[in-house]
């Protein structure tokens, strides 16, 4: 089904239905088995489509084409997190004239790291890189984002000077000796379905 780029919802009536997915499991004792699992109703069509494209499909291709068991999904991505924002002030935005500016809403409420990184990647024309708001098919908390492991070296090489420049501007704007830090999280922290529904409203 097609997905709307802005709302990230499926453009199909089946969006109202309960989805199911097949999972193949390979174990030494039982061999190859198939499980059918229900996909939660709060998973958007955009999230489902991209999970299939970037997680399930490559794993399936590796299994059938090479005769290998699919790698654990967590080995296919890296979770990044933002820390150290001063008070409730989010990181600065990059304007069209090349300067750093305060966000319209100077609050961390409504801020998502994925959207912010997407903004930076678009402004600096890093079209080959993407930030994702979910891992293992589940949405992560707003202060985390996901980068594909195969792109992580290129991501850090491009983001390090950009983030450093933003931090200097952030300190000049809000004062203090520190600023937001972008680091790798040990494990993803997933958004609870009830909280996600409140955020979407």
Beta strands, then each sheet from edge to edge (+ up, - down):
strand 1: 19-27
strand 2: 31-39
strand 3: 77-83
strand 4: 93-94
strand 5: 100-101
strand 6: 134-135
strand 7: 138-139
strand 8: 144-148
strand 9: 181-184
sheet 1: 1+ 2-
sheet 2: 8+ 3- 9+
sheet 3: 4+ 5-
sheet 4: 6+ 7-
end
